[in-house]
Amino acid sequence: MAEQTGGIGSIDRLTSALRPVRAGNGFEEALEQILQVVRLGLVPGGERLPAERELAELMGISRVTLREVLKVLQDQGLLESRRGRYGGTFVLPRTGAAGEDELRRRVRAVDIEDVLRFREVLESGAAGLCASRGLDDEESERLRGALAATHEAPLPDYRRHDTLLHLTLAGLSGSPSLAAQYAAVRATVNDLLDCIPLLVRNLEHAQHQHAALVEAVLDRDEEAARALMREHCAGTAALLRGFLA
């Protein structure tokens, strides 16, 4: 039996969502970040988080603090600790799409128009920053790899890889503050998207937009990158509004 690994395969794939916490609020900020990883589906349900040592080093906290964070999320029914050779901390599977009623309930808890506008501002800003500053070879390969993963993903796993692509772009913007804000707003958007079905026609269209966007970023065409991202975000917004009509 092969040893199970974290759902994303490597701590490197979490660097767009996890970052060193600020002194003074280590527990609270670490809890927020790990919760975002779970809500964003970056580690699929049933799979294991990276090792405690790696997580603690990435966030700049002690393993004692990290264990306190993980214990809280276990008590909330989001994580499960398993012992033994193939043990570790596992993400518990989430329920499937909840449907229109659940979507409406979640929407009542947020200002959806504000969330969608803020997402568009952050995403178009990130795309523009990546294009204007230019990406080095390693960064370009990260972006290309994230795009390729969306093309190769099976339908049930598509949304996770789509999220990773967008988080990668935000992480490459050169602005840690922007990347942190985007991770938070994306978690809210995903909560809404989880309530509606995956539409193949929509995903095919999104894939064409992703490819054009990545090409614009790598060509350092800031204007095109911003415009393509605005169009892409508008499509998601229209889809959500359509299910709410």
C-alpha positions in Angstrom: 0.0 0.0 0.0 1.5 3.3 -1.0 1.7 6.0 1.6 -0.9 8.7 1.2 0.2 12.2 0.8 -1.5 15.6 1.2 -4.2 16.2 -1.4 -2.1 18.8 -3.3 1.1 16.6 -3.1 3.4 19.2 -1.7 3.7 22.1 0.7 4.9 24.2 -2.3 1.3 24.2 -3.7 0.0 25.9 -0.5 2.3 28.8 -0.6 -0.3 31.0 -2.4 -2.7 30.5 0.5 -0.3 30.3 3.5 2.2 32.9 4.6 4.1 33.9 7.7 1.7 35.3 10.4 2.3 38.6 12.2 3.6 38.7 15.7 0.9 39.1 18.4 -1.9 37.1 16.7 -0.1 33.9 15.7 -2.9 31.6 16.7 -5.7 33.6 15.3 -4.0 34.3 11.9 -2.9 30.7 11.6 -6.4 29.4 12.3 -7.7 31.8 9.6 -5.2 30.5 7.0 -5.7 26.8 7.7 -9.5 27.3 7.6 -9.1 29.0 4.2 -7.1 26.1 2.9 -10.0 23.8 4.0 -12.8 26.1 2.6 -11.0 26.6 -0.7 -10.7 22.8 -1.1 -6.9 23.0 -1.7 -6.6 19.7 0.1 -9.5 17.5 -1.0 -11.7 15.8 1.5 -10.2 12.5 2.7 -6.6 13.5 2.0 -3.9 14.6 4.4 -2.5 18.0 5.2 1.3 18.5 4.7 3.4 17.6 7.7 3.1 19.8 10.9 6.8 20.8 10.6 6.3 22.1 7.1 3.1 24.0 7.9 4.6 25.5 11.0 7.7 26.7 9.1 5.7 28.2 6.3 3.5 30.2 8.7 6.4 31.1 11.1 4.7 29.6 14.2 5.6 26.9 16.7 4.3 23.4 16.3 2.6 23.8 19.6 0.6 26.7 18.2 -0.2 24.8 15.0 -1.4 21.8 17.0 -3.8 24.1 19.0 -5.1 25.4 15.6 -5.6 21.9 14.2 -7.4 20.8 17.5 -9.9 23.6 17.1 -10.7 22.5 13.5 -10.9 18.9 14.6 -13.5 19.9 17.2 -15.4 21.7 14.5 -15.6 18.6 12.4 -13.4 19.9 9.6 -10.3 17.8 10.3 -9.5 14.4 11.6 -6.3 13.1 13.3 -5.2 9.6 12.5 -2.5 7.6 14.1 -0.2 5.0 12.7 2.2 4.7 9.8 -0.1 6.4 7.4 -1.5 8.7 10.0 -1.6 12.5 10.1 -4.2 15.2 10.0 -6.8 14.6 7.3 -9.5 16.9 5.8 -12.9 15.5 6.3 -15.0 15.2 3.1 -17.5 18.0 2.5 -21.0 17.4 1.4 -21.8 17.9 -2.3 -23.6 20.8 -4.0 -26.4 21.9 -1.7 -28.6 23.4 -4.3 -30.5 26.6 -4.8 -32.0 26.8 -1.3 -28.6 26.6 0.3 -27.2 29.1 -2.2 -29.9 31.6 -1.2 -29.2 31.0 2.5 -25.5 31.6 2.0 -26.2 34.7 -0.1 -28.3 36.2 2.7 -25.3 36.0 4.9 -23.1 38.1 2.6 -23.3 41.1 0.3 -22.9 39.2 -2.9 -22.5 42.3 -5.1 -19.8 43.6 -2.9 -18.0 40.2 -2.9 -18.2 40.0 -6.6 -17.0 43.6 -7.2 -14.1 43.1 -4.7 -13.1 39.9 -6.4 -13.0 41.6 -9.8 -10.8 44.4 -8.5 -8.4 42.0 -6.8 -8.2 39.6 -9.7 -7.8 42.2 -12.5 -5.2 44.0 -10.3 -3.3 40.8 -9.8 -3.3 40.0 -13.5 -2.2 43.5 -14.3 0.6 43.4 -11.8 1.9 40.1 -13.0 2.0 41.3 -16.6 3.5 44.7 -15.8 6.4 43.4 -13.7 7.0 40.3 -15.7 7.5 36.8 -14.4 10.9 35.0 -14.3 11.3 31.5 -15.7 10.4 29.7 -12.5 7.3 31.9 -11.9 6.2 31.4 -15.5 6.5 27.6 -15.2 4.4 27.8 -12.0 1.7 29.7 -13.9 1.8 27.3 -16.9 1.7 24.3 -14.6 -1.4 25.6 -12.8 -3.1 26.3 -16.1 -2.2 22.8 -17.4 -3.7 21.2 -14.2 -7.0 22.8 -14.9 -7.1 21.2 -18.4 -6.2 17.8 -17.0 -8.5 17.8 -14.0 -11.5 15.5 -13.9 -14.8 17.3 -13.6 -15.3 16.6 -9.9 -11.8 18.1 -9.2 -12.0 21.0 -11.5 -13.0 23.7 -9.1 -10.0 23.0 -6.8 -7.6 23.3 -9.7 -9.4 26.4 -10.9 -9.0 27.9 -7.5 -5.2 27.0 -7.5 -4.7 28.8 -10.8 -6.3 32.0 -9.5 -4.4 31.8 -6.2 -1.2 31.2 -8.1 -1.8 34.4 -10.2 -2.5 36.4 -7.0 0.6 35.0 -5.3 2.8 36.0 -8.3 1.5 39.6 -8.2 4.3 40.7 -5.9 1.8 41.9 -3.3 1.4 39.6 -0.3 -1.5 41.8 1.0 -3.4 41.4 -2.3 -2.8 37.6 -2.2 -4.1 37.4 1.3 -7.2 39.4 0.6 -7.8 37.3 -2.5 -7.6 34.0 -0.7 -10.3 35.3 1.7 -12.7 36.5 -0.9 -12.2 33.4 -3.0 -13.2 31.3 -0.1 -16.5 33.2 0.0 -17.0 32.9 -3.7 -16.3 29.1 -3.6 -19.0 28.7 -0.8 -21.5 30.1 -3.4 -20.2 28.2 -6.3 -20.4 24.9 -4.4 -24.1 25.3 -4.4 -24.6 25.3 -8.1 -23.8 22.6 -10.7 -20.6 22.4 -12.8 -21.7 23.3 -16.3 -19.5 21.8 -19.0 -20.2 24.6 -21.5 -19.3 27.2 -18.9 -16.1 25.3 -18.0 -15.0 25.1 -21.6 -15.5 28.8 -22.0 -13.6 29.5 -18.8 -10.7 27.3 -20.1 -10.4 29.4 -23.2 -10.4 32.6 -21.0 -7.7 31.1 -18.7 -5.4 30.3 -21.7 -5.8 33.8 -23.2 -5.2 35.3 -19.8 -2.0 33.4 -19.1 -0.7 34.2 -22.5 -1.4 37.9 -21.9 0.5 37.8 -18.6 3.5 36.0 -20.1 3.5 38.5 -23.0 3.6 41.3 -20.4 0.4 42.8 -22.0 -1.0 44.5 -18.9 -4.1 46.0 -20.6 -5.1 42.7 -22.1 -4.5 40.8 -18.9 -6.7 43.2 -16.9 -9.5 43.2 -19.5 -9.5 39.4 -19.9 -9.7 38.9 -16.1 -12.5 41.4 -15.8 -14.4 39.5 -18.5 -13.7 36.2 -16.8 -14.9 37.5 -13.4 -18.0 38.9 -15.0 -18.9 35.5 -16.4 -18.8 33.9 -12.9 -20.9 36.8 -11.5 -23.5 36.3 -14.3 -23.7 32.6 -13.5 -24.3 33.2 -9.9 -26.9 35.9 -10.6 -28.6 33.6 -13.0 -29.1 30.9 -10.4 -30.5 33.5 -8.0 -33.0 35.0 -10.5 
